[in-house]
């Protein structure tokens, strides 16, 4: 099973949509890898500097991944080695696309997200899938428990929907 976690990138805004994650003009690309350089290209946040090449985890606010239902928004994270997104809430289809690709969409409360944002510089996050626990290292070390239903956990462990289906059907 792959390891989940690593350095975090903070996107301090709610309602970040799929066009901001990967602009629609790149949806004609014929491979996931071709999407890689265009991640978050249209995202406008004050003082935001995308250091995406080192990030393995995204920490953000509510309703992340709203907009269209395209899988490309998840694929662009996948090809940039980001396999965890932590948010207050997710758009339903984006969330399921994360699990279908073997990635984690973890929901925490607003208060928990605020605690992580308070550690914003040089934060590393690790995920213990068995214990359903996040460990966040920044100025201090803090822990958060999260919920994950058994089917989504099985999708993540298998590496996504296709691998899960090959194994179980």
Secondary structure by P-SEA (a helix, b strand, c coil): ccccccbbbbbcccccccccccccccccccccccccccccccccccccccccccccbbbbbcccccccccaaaaaaaaaacccbbbcccccaaaaaaaaaaccccccccaaaaaaaaaaccbbbbbbcccccbbbbbccbbbbbbbbbcaaaaaaaaaccaaaaaaacc
